């Protein structure tokens, strides 16, 4: 596609300044990152809570996010975004149940927690398995789909075939055709960015990553709000948006609805799979299946206990209380602050580039959107933004891409060092550990490119990740809440869940139902592992309880007391989730329908729920300020 406006000098200047800044950060903090693994991967657990919270938000805002929002809105309306809005469940769970516990544990990776919680040969096998599944497979797939998304963003703006034709022609002789990494021009852009990310990540460790995240998040928020305002104005504001939807679509309310209408079609069956037909005649059963899907979807795309890169960020904080504050800040930024710019642009795209009429929209410049509605986002960028603003938004998306990549390669390298290398060579010097860490960062850059070649669509990669999460979600959360969960239970759940996912991959069962089946059968595997595997030793349990002070049913409290504690936490979780969602619903009424009274009332109720949940969490005696003792680390 030939862009209508393209990039101007001011756009290139803005982009160049950010790239120089990112590289400069790596050089500036390299001395602080080379003392030992704690410094390289956790910044010596010394960072402010708002750094950590903002960094989690920056990483979660990958370059693919606004594209996916645009594509889902075109396919299912605004309610289609519950594909990712459902993640509020696992993020609120991390805030209520796990954030301070991770800080108290003193671990460097979530796989290391296995050695605190369990013992014996099964524990060693489980730690290695989780490091492989999350650190290599899960992590690698995410890296691959982020590269896929970046190709779509770069394609309209970077034309190496015109700028460096000789190098382009050389790359064309060996660059694979028909892959997710596009043509040789796209490949040259991606390889350049990966080389830059790999360099500053290798030099600066997690400090460099988080500091660049702060700038990336600021750029992303400013640019995305600016873009939304320009798009809103271009379509004629609220009235123009509504009129445009009514003009082009038979049922415009379908696109504007925030909550999905519970039906078989939303679950992906469309009445085509016979197993879903019974749900059409049983509304209660349908609602139950839908709720189960949202719950599973919530933890299927992230570790159910807030592990992974989120845990790494939380453990850069100074104290358990700071870790909890960081997780709350992330929830507010992720779900309340930055969602609406994406929603607005996605809705405007439906009017300016109507579904089914892409070839005639914007003088034909949007024809490429006909094959891929996610491309509407970069097409509108190119068409609507003036020089300077276009450069700012493109830079923010490149920065979002770099933020996600640097986070995942640093996080993946932490598994290599902490869960494999130090197991093989426990006496390795601090210098050697940092050397292995930096080499691992380079290795993950290469892994990202290899996996990206195998991914056909971002949706396909999301499904791969979700099946892994569904297989591991239940035991991952329960090990913090119930002493009886053992290493055998987690291994059995993992084995049964992944085997079920592999088997269902050859059927026509809708993916949403697949997630529920995978999660349910992994639960069966977990129960079998609990019954036939050895229970954790008393000494191991006592050490874990002393260090982490877990909630729930444990030997140091009665079952009734533990269950009441879990019920109280669940009430707080409901308040946090419900409050956040109610605020979003209030903004929906205000922005799209001009209902100021109803919108204000919903926002006030949501704020009250969110405040009430966080206040109850503090008053319930959880808001500890102490930091883990050095001996516990």
C-alpha positions in Angstrom: 0.0 0.0 0.0 1.3 3.4 -0.9 0.6 5.9 1.9 -1.3 9.1 1.2 0.8 11.2 3.5 3.8 9.2 4.7 6.4 10.3 7.1 7.8 13.8 7.1 11.1 15.1 8.4 9.7 16.0 11.8 8.3 12.5 12.1 11.7 11.0 11.4 13.3 13.3 14.0 10.9 12.3 16.7 11.4 8.6 15.9 15.2 9.0 15.8 15.3 10.8 19.1 13.5 8.0 20.8 15.7 5.3 19.4 18.8 7.2 20.5 17.3 7.7 23.9 16.5 4.0 24.3 20.1 3.1 23.4 21.5 5.8 25.7 19.6 4.4 28.7 21.2 1.0 28.2 24.7 2.6 28.3 23.8 4.9 31.2 22.7 2.1 33.6 25.0 -0.7 32.4 27.3 -0.4 35.4 24.3 -0.9 37.8 23.2 -4.0 36.0 26.4 -6.0 36.1 27.1 -6.7 39.8 24.9 -9.9 40.1 21.7 -11.5 38.9 19.6 -9.6 41.5 20.8 -6.4 40.0 20.4 -7.5 36.4 16.9 -9.0 36.7 15.4 -7.3 39.8 17.3 -3.9 40.1 18.3 -4.9 43.6 14.6 -4.7 44.7 14.9 -1.0 45.0 12.5 0.7 42.6 9.5 2.9 43.5 6.1 1.2 43.3 4.9 3.6 40.6 7.8 2.6 38.3 6.9 -1.0 38.6 3.2 -0.4 38.1 3.7 1.9 35.1 6.2 -0.6 33.6 3.7 -3.5 33.8 1.2 -1.3 32.0 3.7 -0.3 29.3 4.6 -4.0 28.7 0.9 -5.0 28.5 0.4 -2.3 25.9 2.1 -4.2 23.1 2.1 -2.8 19.6 -0.6 -5.4 18.7 -3.1 -4.2 21.3 -4.8 -1.3 19.4 -4.8 -3.4 16.2 -6.5 -6.3 18.0 -9.1 -3.9 19.5 -9.8 -2.5 16.0 -10.2 -6.0 14.6 -12.4 -7.3 17.4 -14.6 -4.3 17.2 -15.2 -4.8 13.5 -15.9 -8.5 14.0 -18.1 -8.4 17.2 -18.6 -4.8 18.1 -17.2 -3.2 21.3 -18.3 -6.3 23.3 -15.8 -8.4 21.3 -13.1 -6.7 23.5 -14.2 -9.0 26.4 -11.6 -11.3 24.7 -9.1 -9.2 26.7 -11.2 -7.2 29.1 -11.8 -10.5 30.9 -8.1 -10.3 32.0 -9.3 -8.0 34.8 -10.0 -11.2 36.7 -6.5 -12.4 36.9 -5.0 -8.9 37.4 -7.4 -8.2 40.3 -6.5 -11.6 41.7 -2.8 -10.6 41.6 -3.6 -7.4 43.5 -5.9 -9.0 46.2 -4.2 -12.4 46.7 -0.6 -12.5 45.4 1.3 -9.3 44.9 2.5 -8.9 48.5 3.2 -12.7 48.7 5.5 -12.6 45.7 7.5 -9.8 47.3 7.7 -11.7 50.6 8.8 -14.9 48.8 12.1 -13.2 47.6 12.2 -15.4 44.5 13.8 -14.2 41.2 11.5 -16.2 38.9 8.0 -17.7 39.4 9.5 -21.2 38.7 11.8 -20.7 41.7 8.7 -20.6 44.0 8.4 -24.4 43.4 11.4 -25.0 45.5 9.9 -23.0 48.4 6.5 -24.6 48.1 7.4 -28.3 47.4 10.2 -30.8 47.9 11.6 -33.9 46.3 12.1 -35.1 42.8 8.6 -34.0 41.6 9.5 -30.4 42.7 12.7 -30.4 40.6 10.8 -31.8 37.6 8.0 -29.2 38.1 10.4 -26.3 38.3 12.1 -27.3 35.1 8.8 -27.9 33.4 7.3 -24.5 34.4 10.5 -22.8 33.3 10.3 -24.4 29.9 6.6 -23.9 29.4 6.5 -20.3 30.6 10.0 -19.1 30.0 10.5 -20.7 26.5 7.2 -21.8 24.9 4.7 -19.3 26.4 7.2 -16.4 26.2 8.4 -17.3 22.7 4.9 -17.4 21.3 4.2 -13.9 22.7 7.4 -12.6 21.2 6.4 -14.1 17.9 2.9 -12.5 17.8 4.3 -9.1 18.8 6.7 -9.2 15.8 3.7 -10.1 13.6 1.8 -7.0 14.8 4.8 -4.8 14.3 5.0 -5.8 10.7 1.4 -4.5 10.1 2.3 -1.2 11.7 5.5 -0.7 9.9 4.3 -1.7 6.4 2.7 1.6 5.4 5.6 3.7 6.6 8.9 1.9 5.9 10.0 1.3 2.3 13.6 -0.1 2.3 13.1 -1.3 -1.3 13.2 2.4 -2.3 15.7 3.6 0.3 18.3 0.8 0.2 17.5 -1.2 -2.9 20.8 -3.1 -3.0 20.4 -4.5 0.5 16.7 -5.1 -0.2 17.5 -7.2 -3.2 20.1 -9.2 -1.3 17.6 -9.9 1.5 15.0 -10.9 -1.1 17.2 -13.8 -2.2 16.9 -15.6 1.1 14.0 -14.0 3.0 11.1 -16.5 3.3 8.0 -15.5 1.5 4.5 -15.7 2.8 5.4 -15.6 6.5 4.1 -13.4 9.4 7.3 -11.3 9.1 6.2 -9.9 5.7 8.4 -9.1 2.8 12.1 -8.2 3.0 11.4 -4.5 3.7 9.3 -5.4 6.7 12.1 -7.8 7.7 14.7 -5.2 7.6 12.7 -2.9 9.9 12.1 -5.7 12.4 15.7 -6.9 12.4 16.9 -3.3 13.0 14.5 -2.8 15.9 15.4 -6.2 17.4 19.1 -5.5 17.2 18.5 -2.2 19.0 16.3 -3.7 21.7 18.8 -6.6 22.2 21.7 -4.1 22.6 20.1 -1.9 25.2 18.5 -4.8 27.1 21.7 -6.6 27.2 23.5 -3.6 28.6 21.0 -2.2 31.1 19.1 -5.2 32.5 15.8 -4.6 34.1 16.6 -1.0 35.1 17.1 0.0 31.5 13.9 -1.9 30.5 11.8 -0.2 33.2 13.2 3.3 32.6 12.4 3.1 28.9 9.0 1.7 29.8 8.1 4.9 31.7 8.9 7.0 28.6 7.1 4.6 26.3 3.9 4.7 28.5 3.9 8.5 28.5 4.4 8.6 24.7 1.7 6.0 24.2 -0.9 7.7 26.3 -0.3 11.2 24.8 -0.3 9.9 21.3 -3.2 7.6 21.5 -5.5 10.2 23.2 -4.4 12.7 20.5 -5.2 10.2 17.7 -8.6 9.5 19.3 -9.4 13.2 19.5 -8.5 13.7 15.8 -10.5 10.6 14.7 -13.5 11.7 16.8 -13.4 15.1 15.2 -12.9 13.7 11.7 -16.1 11.7 11.9 -18.1 14.6 13.4 -18.1 13.7 17.0 -20.7 11.7 18.8 -23.6 12.6 16.4 -21.4 11.9 13.3 -20.3 8.6 14.7 -23.9 7.4 15.4 -25.2 8.7 12.0 -22.3 7.0 10.2 -23.0 3.7 11.9 -26.7 4.0 11.1 -25.9 4.7 7.5 -23.6 1.8 6.9 -25.0 -1.0 9.2 -28.4 -2.5 9.7 -27.9 -2.9 13.5 -25.5 -0.2 14.7 -26.3 -0.9 18.3 -24.6 -4.2 17.8 -21.3 -2.3 17.4 -21.9 0.1 20.3 -23.0 -2.5 23.0 -20.3 -2.7 25.7 -21.5 -5.9 27.3 -22.0 -9.0 25.0 -25.4 -10.4 24.5 -25.1 -13.9 25.9 -25.6 -16.2 23.0 -24.2 -19.3 21.3 -22.9 -17.0 18.5 -20.7 -15.1 20.9 -19.2 -18.3 22.1 -18.0 -19.0 18.6 -20.4 -21.8 17.8 -22.9 -20.0 15.6 -25.1 -23.0 15.9 -22.7 -24.9 13.7 -21.3 -27.2 16.4 -24.0 -29.7 17.6 -22.7 -29.7 21.1 -23.8 -26.1 21.6 -27.4 -26.5 20.4 -28.6 -27.5 23.8 -27.5 -24.2 25.2 -29.9 -22.3 23.0 -32.8 -23.8 24.9 -31.3 -23.5 28.4 -30.5 -19.9 29.2 -29.2 -20.6 32.7 -26.8 -23.2 31.3 -25.7 -20.8 28.6 -25.0 -18.1 31.1 -23.0 -20.5 33.3 -20.9 -21.6 30.3 -20.4 -18.0 29.3 -19.3 -17.1 32.9 -16.9 -20.1 32.9 -15.4 -19.0 29.6 -14.7 -15.5 30.9 -13.2 -16.9 34.0 -10.9 -19.3 32.1 -10.1 -16.6 29.5 -9.0 -14.4 32.3 -6.2 -16.6 33.5 -5.6 -18.4 30.2 -3.4 -15.5 28.9 -1.5 -14.8 32.0 -0.2 -17.0 34.9 -3.2 -17.2 37.2 -1.2 -16.0 40.2 0.3 -12.9 38.5 3.5 -14.7 37.8 5.8 -14.2 34.8 6.9 -10.7 33.9 4.3 -9.2 36.2 5.9 -11.0 39.2 9.4 -9.8 38.1 8.2 -6.2 38.1 6.5 -6.6 41.5 9.7 -8.0 42.9 11.7 -5.0 41.9 9.7 -3.0 44.5 11.0 -2.2 47.9 8.3 -3.9 50.0 5.2 -6.0 49.9 3.0 -2.9 50.2 4.8 -1.3 47.3 4.2 -4.4 45.2 0.5 -4.3 45.9 0.3 -0.6 45.1 2.1 -1.3 41.8 -0.5 -3.9 40.8 -3.3 -1.5 41.6 -1.8 1.3 39.6 -1.5 -1.1 36.7 -5.2 -2.1 36.9 -6.2 1.6 36.8 -4.0 2.4 33.8 -4.8 -0.7 31.9 -8.6 -0.8 32.2 -9.7 2.8 33.1 -7.3 5.2 31.5 -6.1 3.9 28.1 -8.9 1.8 26.8 -11.1 4.6 25.5 -8.7 6.0 22.8 -8.5 2.5 21.3 -12.3 2.1 21.4 -12.9 5.4 19.8 -10.5 4.8 16.9 -12.0 1.3 16.4 -15.5 2.8 16.1 -14.4 5.6 13.8 -12.8 3.0 11.6 -16.2 1.4 11.1 -17.5 4.6 9.7 -14.6 5.9 7.7 -13.7 2.4 6.4 -17.0 0.5 6.4 -16.9 -3.3 6.6 -17.3 -4.6 3.1 -16.6 -1.3 1.5 -12.9 -1.0 2.1 -12.0 -0.7 -1.6 -14.0 2.6 -1.9 -13.2 4.2 1.4 -10.6 7.0 1.7 -10.2 7.1 -2.1 -9.2 3.4 -2.2 -6.3 3.9 0.2 -7.9 1.5 2.7 -8.3 -1.4 0.3 -5.7 -3.4 2.3 -8.1 -3.4 5.2 -10.4 -5.7 3.3 -8.2 -8.6 4.0 -7.3 -7.6 7.5 -9.5 -5.3 9.6 -6.7 -4.8 12.1 -4.9 -2.7 9.4 -7.6 0.0 9.8 -5.6 1.4 12.7 -2.3 2.2 10.8 -4.3 3.2 7.7 -6.2 5.9 9.7 -3.0 7.0 11.3 -1.6 7.6 7.9 -4.7 9.4 6.7 -5.7 11.6 9.6 -2.6 12.7 11.5 -0.5 15.7 10.6 3.3 15.6 10.4 4.8 15.5 13.9 1.7 13.9 15.5 2.0 11.0 13.1 5.6 10.6 14.1 4.7 10.8 17.8 2.1 8.0 17.5 4.3 5.8 15.3 7.1 6.3 17.8 4.8 5.4 20.6 3.9 2.1 18.8 7.5 1.3 18.1 8.3 2.1 21.7 5.4 -0.2 22.8 6.8 -3.0 20.6 10.3 -2.4 22.1 8.9 -2.4 25.6 7.2 -5.7 25.2 10.2 -7.3 23.5 12.7 -6.1 26.0 10.5 -7.2 28.9 10.0 -10.7 27.5 13.6 -11.3 26.6 14.9 -10.1 30.0 12.2 -12.2 31.7 13.0 -15.3 29.6 16.7 -14.9 30.3 16.0 -14.9 34.0 14.7 -18.5 33.7 17.8 -19.6 31.8 20.1 -18.2 34.5 18.1 -18.9 37.6 16.3 -22.2 36.8 18.8 -23.9 34.5 22.3 -22.5 34.5 22.6 -22.2 38.3 21.1 -25.7 38.7 23.9 -27.1 36.5 26.6 -24.8 38.1 25.4 -23.6 41.5 28.9 -22.1 42.2 29.0 -19.9 39.2 30.3 -16.4 40.0 28.2 -13.3 39.8 30.2 -12.1 36.7 29.5 -15.4 35.0 25.8 -15.2 35.8 25.5 -11.8 34.2 27.4 -13.0 31.1 25.0 -15.9 30.7 22.1 -13.5 31.2 23.3 -11.2 28.4 23.9 -14.2 26.1 20.4 -15.4 26.9 18.9 -12.0 25.9 20.5 -12.4 22.5 19.3 -16.0 22.3 15.7 -14.9 22.9 15.9 -12.3 20.2 16.8 -15.1 17.7 14.1 -17.3 19.2 11.5 -14.5 18.6 12.3 -14.4 14.9 12.2 -18.1 14.5 8.8 -18.4 16.2 7.4 -15.5 14.3 8.0 -17.3 11.0 5.7 -20.1 12.2 2.8 -17.8 13.2 0.1 -17.2 10.6 -2.1 -14.7 12.5 -2.0 -13.0 15.9 -5.3 -14.8 16.7 -3.6 -18.1 16.2 -0.8 -17.2 18.6 -3.3 -15.9 21.2 -5.0 -19.3 21.0 -1.7 -21.2 21.6 -1.0 -19.1 24.7 -4.5 -19.5 26.0 -4.4 -23.3 25.8 -1.3 -23.3 27.9 -2.8 -21.0 30.5 -6.0 -23.0 30.7 -4.0 -26.2 31.4 -2.1 -24.6 34.3 -4.4 -22.0 35.7 -6.3 -23.8 38.5 -3.3 -25.5 40.3 -1.2 -22.3 39.9 -3.7 -20.3 42.0 -4.6 -23.0 44.5 -1.0 -23.7 45.5 -1.1 -20.4 47.3 -4.4 -21.1 49.1 -4.4 -24.8 50.0 -1.6 -26.8 51.6 -2.8 -30.1 50.1 -1.7 -29.1 46.5 1.5 -30.9 45.8 4.0 -31.0 43.0 2.5 -34.1 41.5 -0.9 -32.3 41.3 0.7 -29.5 39.2 2.5 -31.9 37.0 -0.6 -34.1 36.4 -2.7 -31.0 35.7 -0.1 -29.7 33.2 0.2 -33.1 31.5 -3.6 -33.7 31.2 -4.4 -30.2 30.2 -1.8 -29.9 27.4 -2.7 -33.4 26.2 -6.4 -32.3 26.0 -5.4 -29.2 24.1 -3.5 -31.2 21.6 -6.4 -33.6 21.1 -9.0 -30.9 20.8 -6.9 -29.2 18.1 -8.0 -31.9 15.6 -11.7 -31.3 16.3 -14.3 -28.8 15.3 -15.1 -27.9 18.9 -15.3 -24.0 19.2 -12.2 -22.6 20.8 -14.1 -21.0 23.7 -15.5 -24.4 24.6 -12.0 -25.9 24.2 -10.7 -23.6 26.9 -13.4 -24.8 29.4 -12.7 -28.4 28.6 -9.0 -28.0 28.9 -9.4 -26.3 32.3 -11.9 -28.8 33.6 -9.8 -31.9 32.6 -6.7 -30.3 34.1 -8.6 -30.0 37.3 -9.2 -33.8 37.1 -5.5 -34.3 36.6 -4.7 -32.1 39.6 -7.1 -34.1 41.8 -5.4 -37.4 40.7 -2.0 -36.0 41.4 -3.1 -34.9 44.9 -4.6 -38.4 45.7 -1.7 -40.5 44.4 1.3 -38.2 44.8 3.2 -37.5 48.1 1.9 -34.7 50.3 4.4 -31.8 50.9 6.6 -32.4 54.0 5.7 -30.5 57.2 9.0 -28.8 57.3 8.6 -27.5 53.8 5.1 -26.2 54.4 6.2 -24.5 57.7 9.0 -22.8 55.9 6.7 -21.6 53.2 4.1 -20.3 55.7 6.8 -18.5 57.7 8.2 -16.8 54.6 5.1 -16.0 52.6 2.3 -15.9 55.1 -0.2 -17.4 52.6 -4.0 -16.9 52.8 -6.4 -19.8 52.9 -6.4 -23.4 54.3 -3.1 -24.2 56.0 -1.9 -26.4 58.9 -1.6 -23.4 61.2 -5.3 -22.5 61.0 -8.6 -24.3 61.0 -10.3 -25.1 57.8 -13.2 -22.9 58.7 -10.9 -20.0 59.4 -9.1 -20.5 56.2 -12.3 -20.7 54.1 -13.6 -17.6 55.7 -10.4 -15.8 54.9 -10.7 -16.9 51.2 -14.3 -15.8 51.1 -13.3 -12.4 52.4 -10.6 -12.0 49.8 -13.1 -13.1 47.1 -15.5 -10.4 48.2 -12.7 -7.8 47.9 -11.8 -9.3 44.4 -15.4 -8.9 43.3 -15.4 -5.3 44.6 -12.2 -4.5 42.6 -13.4 -6.2 39.4 -16.9 -4.9 39.7 -15.8 -1.3 40.5 -13.4 -1.2 37.6 -16.0 -2.6 35.1 -18.7 -0.2 36.4 -16.4 2.8 35.8 -15.9 1.6 32.2 -19.6 1.2 31.8 -20.2 4.7 33.1 -17.6 6.1 30.6 -19.4 4.2 27.9 -22.7 5.9 28.7 -21.1 9.3 28.8 -18.8 9.2 25.8 -21.0 7.3 23.3 -24.5 8.3 24.3 -24.0 11.6 26.2 -25.8 10.2 29.2 -24.1 12.4 31.8 -26.4 11.6 34.8 -26.4 7.8 34.2 -22.7 7.8 33.4 -21.7 9.9 36.4 -23.7 7.6 38.7 -22.1 4.5 37.3 -18.6 6.0 37.6 -19.4 7.1 41.2 -20.6 3.6 42.1 -17.5 2.1 40.4 -15.1 4.3 42.3 -16.9 3.5 45.6 -16.5 -0.2 44.8 -12.9 0.1 43.9 -12.1 2.2 46.9 -14.1 0.0 49.2 -12.2 -3.1 48.0 -8.8 -1.6 48.4 -9.7 -0.1 51.8 -11.0 -3.5 53.0 -7.8 -5.1 51.8 -5.8 -2.7 53.9 -8.0 -2.9 57.0 -8.0 -6.7 56.8 -4.4 -6.7 58.0 -2.7 -7.5 54.6 -1.0 -4.2 53.9 2.3 -5.1 55.4 5.2 -2.7 55.0 8.0 -5.0 55.9 10.5 -6.2 53.3 11.6 -9.9 53.1 14.7 -10.6 55.2 17.9 -11.1 53.3 18.1 -14.6 54.8 14.7 -15.4 53.3 15.9 -14.5 49.8 
